[in-house]
Amino acid sequence: MPLRLRQLRGRLTMLEVACARCDRHGRLRLDKLIAEHGPEMPLPELGVLRAGDCPRAGTSSISLPAGVLGG
């Protein structure tokens, strides 16, 4: 079962994210993510949504896909 946003509540206030394939990175407020996507949003699905405008997100190559990592 994937980790969901609600499970991070009380553990952290910011979620640090980075693309595994390029230099994109940033910090996102957990309360805003929950308000925008709901507490049941799985982190893998959130990663796909957040990588949506990455030029590598739509690539068919398995060696160059966008990959959002949380920390």
N, C-alpha and C positions, 0 to 999 in steps of 0.2 A: 504494500500500500504506500503510495507516494506521500511525502511530507506536504502538509497544507499550511497556508498562511496562519490559520488560527493556532497552530501548534508553536508558532514563533512568538505569539503574544506573551508579553511578560518576560521574555528572554532577551529581546533586543528591540531597539527603536528604529534602527536603520539596517537595511539589507544592502550589502556591498555586492555588486554584480560586475562581471567582466566577460568579454567574449574570448573564447579559447582560440580564436583564429585571427583576430585583429586587435588593434589597440583600444577598442571601445571599452569604457568602464565607467562606473558611477555608483552613487549611493542613493537608495530609494527609501523614503519613509514608510515604515511598516503600516502605520495607521492609515496613510493615504492609499497604499496598495489594497488594504482590506476594504476601505470605503469604495474604491473603484472596482475591485474584482470580486469582493466577497470573501468571507473567512474560509470558505471551503475550496478556494482555488488551489489546485495542486501546484507545487513549485515547478515541476517539469513543464506544465502547460503555460505557466507564467513566463518561463524562459522563452518559449516559442513565441508568445505574444510580444515580449519585449524585444526580441531579435527581429521582429517583422520588417523593419526598414533597413536592416543590414544588407549590403549588396551580396553577401554570401549566403543569406537565409534561403534563397530560392534555388541555389545551385543543386544540380543533380549529382555532382561529384561527391563521393564519400570522403575524399581526402580534404575537401575545402568547405564543409558546411559550417554555418554559424553555430557557435556553441556558447550559451550563456552559463556562466558558473556563478554560484552564490558563495558568499563568505561572511 
